[in-house]
């Protein structure tokens, strides 16, 4: 399994529940609702621009598993923040689902200098391919046939409830770009006009998170940014 090949000493590993929804209201309304919530929700971090380059097999195994609702699955992405086209700090993330439990393993990729997003798309696993570390080489050998599939960007706001148990993110201005075998930008989708609300919490905080969700004064629906980006290119 890929999880067993990643070097544990340089990993941040987190297990949690995640509830992700598309919210059919304005971001202003949602922000006002969150800050007036009885759970005393407050801003946790400054707003950031988030960019994720998702990798998949040539036959889109990851996307197919999401579409089919496979209970145990994983996805691979490279993530960076702020500027889209110039990358100063990069993270390799393996996000796996085991039923309802999400585990995210994060490994920082050390960059000697900033790199261009086009260079990352051409050789997304260069950090592992050139490494002399056996663990990282093992990751590369496992993923060597995987290709860049979708580039997703959005603006994320961070919140947390007063107990510190439930983290909440709100994503707006989401764009997706589907990438094909020649690694060229194609099937680009501008601002999707959707707002994505996500709750993240440990299994012990299920009751607290449920109370927050039950008080949302609107209907919500599930969403996958990666799958949306893949389907945009169909």
C-alpha positions as CSV (number, residue, x, y, z in Angstrom):
1,X,0.0,0.0,0.0
2,X,1.2,3.5,-0.7
3,X,0.6,4.6,2.9
4,X,3.4,2.1,3.9
5,X,5.9,3.5,1.5
6,X,5.9,7.1,2.6
7,X,8.7,8.1,5.0
8,X,7.1,8.5,8.4
9,X,9.7,10.7,10.0
10,X,8.8,13.7,7.7
11,X,5.0,13.1,7.8
12,X,2.2,14.9,9.5
13,X,-0.6,12.4,9.9
14,X,-4.1,13.3,10.9
15,X,-7.3,11.1,11.2
16,X,-10.7,12.8,11.3
17,X,-14.2,13.1,10.0
18,X,-14.9,15.6,7.1
19,X,-18.3,16.8,6.1
20,X,-18.2,18.8,2.8
21,X,-21.3,20.6,1.4
22,X,-22.3,23.0,-1.3
23,X,-24.1,25.9,0.3
24,X,-26.6,27.8,-1.9
25,X,-26.3,31.2,-0.3
26,X,-23.9,34.2,-0.6
27,X,-20.6,34.1,1.2
28,X,-21.6,37.3,3.1
29,X,-24.7,35.5,4.5
30,X,-22.7,32.4,5.4
31,X,-20.0,34.4,7.1
32,X,-22.6,36.4,9.1
33,X,-24.3,33.1,10.1
34,X,-21.1,31.5,11.3
35,X,-19.9,34.5,13.4
36,X,-23.3,34.7,15.0
37,X,-23.5,31.0,15.8
38,X,-24.2,29.9,19.4
39,X,-21.1,27.7,19.2
40,X,-19.1,31.0,19.2
41,X,-17.4,30.3,15.9
42,X,-14.5,32.7,15.1
43,X,-11.9,33.2,12.5
44,X,-8.9,30.9,13.0
45,X,-6.4,31.9,10.3
46,X,-6.2,34.6,7.6
47,X,-7.8,33.8,4.3
48,X,-5.6,32.0,1.8
49,X,-5.6,31.1,-1.9
50,X,-5.2,27.4,-2.1
51,X,-4.0,25.4,-5.2
52,X,-4.0,21.7,-5.6
53,X,-2.6,19.6,-8.5
54,X,-4.3,16.2,-8.4
55,X,-2.6,13.1,-9.8
56,X,-4.5,10.1,-11.2
57,X,-3.9,7.0,-13.3
58,X,-4.3,7.2,-17.1
59,X,-7.7,5.6,-16.7
60,X,-8.7,7.9,-13.9
61,X,-8.9,5.2,-11.1
62,X,-9.2,7.8,-8.4
63,X,-12.0,9.7,-10.0
64,X,-13.9,6.5,-10.8
65,X,-13.7,5.4,-7.1
66,X,-15.1,8.8,-6.0
67,X,-17.9,8.6,-8.6
68,X,-18.8,5.0,-7.6
69,X,-18.7,5.8,-3.9
70,X,-16.0,3.2,-3.1
71,X,-15.7,3.1,0.7
72,X,-11.9,2.7,1.0
73,X,-10.1,4.9,-1.5
74,X,-7.3,7.5,-1.7
75,X,-6.2,10.5,-3.7
76,X,-2.9,12.1,-4.3
77,X,-2.3,15.9,-4.7
78,X,0.4,18.5,-4.5
79,X,-0.7,21.6,-2.7
80,X,0.6,25.1,-2.3
81,X,-0.7,28.5,-1.2
82,X,-1.0,32.1,-2.3
83,X,0.4,32.7,-5.8
84,X,-0.9,30.2,-8.4
85,X,1.9,30.4,-10.9
86,X,4.9,30.7,-8.6
87,X,5.4,28.0,-6.0
88,X,7.6,28.8,-3.0
89,X,6.5,26.0,-0.7
90,X,5.0,22.7,-1.7
91,X,3.3,19.8,0.1
92,X,2.7,16.2,-1.1
93,X,-0.6,14.9,0.4
94,X,-2.0,11.4,0.5
95,X,-5.6,11.6,1.5
96,X,-7.3,8.3,2.2
97,X,-10.8,7.4,3.2
98,X,-11.7,4.3,5.2
99,X,-15.5,4.3,5.4
100,X,-16.3,7.6,7.1
101,X,-12.9,8.3,8.6
102,X,-10.4,10.4,6.6
103,X,-6.7,10.2,7.1
104,X,-4.4,12.8,5.6
105,X,-0.6,12.3,5.4
106,X,1.3,15.4,4.5
107,X,5.0,15.6,3.5
108,X,6.7,18.9,2.9
109,X,8.7,19.1,-0.3
110,X,11.9,21.2,0.2
111,X,12.4,23.6,-2.6
112,X,15.8,25.3,-3.1
113,X,14.1,28.1,-5.0
114,X,10.6,29.0,-6.3
115,X,9.3,26.9,-9.2
116,X,6.8,27.6,-11.9
117,X,3.5,25.8,-12.0
118,X,4.1,24.7,-15.6
119,X,7.3,22.9,-14.4
120,X,5.4,21.2,-11.7
121,X,2.8,19.9,-14.2
122,X,5.5,18.6,-16.5
123,X,7.4,16.7,-13.7
124,X,5.2,16.6,-10.6
125,X,7.1,13.8,-8.8
126,X,10.6,15.2,-9.5
127,X,11.2,15.5,-5.7
128,X,10.7,11.8,-5.3
129,X,12.3,10.7,-8.6
130,X,15.6,12.4,-7.8
131,X,15.8,11.5,-4.1
132,X,18.4,9.1,-2.8
133,X,16.1,8.3,0.1
134,X,14.8,4.7,-0.4
135,X,11.3,5.5,1.0
136,X,10.8,8.4,-1.4
137,X,12.1,6.4,-4.3
138,X,9.6,3.7,-3.4
139,X,6.8,6.4,-3.5
140,X,8.0,7.4,-7.0
141,X,8.1,3.8,-8.2
142,X,4.5,3.3,-7.0
143,X,3.2,6.5,-8.7
144,X,5.4,6.7,-11.7
145,X,2.5,6.0,-14.1
146,X,0.3,8.6,-12.5
147,X,-0.3,11.9,-14.3
148,X,-1.5,15.4,-13.5
149,X,-5.3,15.3,-13.9
150,X,-6.9,18.4,-12.5
151,X,-5.6,21.8,-11.1
152,X,-8.1,23.2,-8.6
153,X,-7.8,26.7,-7.1
154,X,-10.0,28.6,-4.6
155,X,-10.0,31.1,-1.8
156,X,-10.4,29.6,1.7
157,X,-11.5,31.2,5.0
158,X,-10.8,29.3,8.2
159,X,-13.0,29.2,11.3
160,X,-13.1,27.2,14.6
161,X,-15.8,26.7,17.2
162,X,-15.3,27.8,20.8
163,X,-14.5,24.3,22.0
164,X,-11.6,24.1,19.5
165,X,-13.0,20.7,18.4
166,X,-14.6,21.6,15.1
167,X,-12.7,23.4,12.3
168,X,-14.7,25.0,9.5
169,X,-13.6,26.2,6.1
170,X,-15.5,28.1,3.5
171,X,-14.2,28.0,-0.1
172,X,-15.2,30.5,-2.7
173,X,-14.0,31.6,-6.2
174,X,-13.3,27.9,-7.1
175,X,-11.8,27.3,-10.6
176,X,-10.8,24.0,-12.1
177,X,-8.5,23.1,-15.1
178,X,-8.6,19.6,-16.6
179,X,-5.2,18.4,-17.8
180,X,-4.9,15.7,-20.5
181,X,-2.1,13.4,-21.5
182,X,0.1,16.1,-23.1
183,X,-0.1,18.1,-19.8
184,X,-1.7,21.0,-21.5
185,X,-4.3,23.2,-19.8
186,X,-7.7,22.3,-21.3
187,X,-11.3,22.4,-20.3
188,X,-10.8,25.3,-17.9
189,X,-13.7,26.3,-15.7
190,X,-13.9,29.8,-14.4
191,X,-15.5,30.7,-11.1
192,X,-17.9,27.9,-10.5
193,X,-20.2,30.2,-8.5
194,X,-20.4,27.8,-5.7
195,X,-19.6,28.1,-2.0
196,X,-18.3,25.0,-0.2
197,X,-18.6,24.6,3.6
198,X,-16.6,21.9,5.3
199,X,-16.4,20.7,8.8
200,X,-13.4,18.8,10.1
201,X,-13.2,17.2,13.5
202,X,-12.0,14.2,15.4
203,X,-14.4,11.2,15.9
204,X,-14.9,12.2,19.5
205,X,-16.5,15.6,18.4
206,X,-19.3,14.1,16.3
207,X,-22.0,15.4,18.6
208,X,-20.7,19.0,18.6
209,X,-20.3,19.0,14.8
210,X,-23.8,17.5,14.3
211,X,-25.3,20.4,16.4
212,X,-23.6,22.9,14.2
213,X,-24.7,21.3,11.0
214,X,-28.3,20.9,12.2
215,X,-28.6,24.6,12.8
216,X,-27.7,25.6,9.3
217,X,-30.9,27.4,8.0
218,X,-30.6,26.1,4.5
219,X,-30.3,22.8,2.6
220,X,-26.9,21.5,1.6
221,X,-25.5,18.9,-0.8
222,X,-22.3,16.9,-1.1
223,X,-19.4,17.9,-3.4
224,X,-16.0,16.8,-4.6
225,X,-13.8,19.5,-6.2
226,X,-11.6,16.9,-7.9
227,X,-14.5,15.0,-9.4
228,X,-16.0,18.2,-10.7
229,X,-12.8,19.1,-12.4
230,X,-12.5,15.7,-14.0
231,X,-16.1,15.8,-15.3
232,X,-15.5,19.3,-16.7
233,X,-13.2,17.7,-19.3
234,X,-15.6,15.0,-20.4
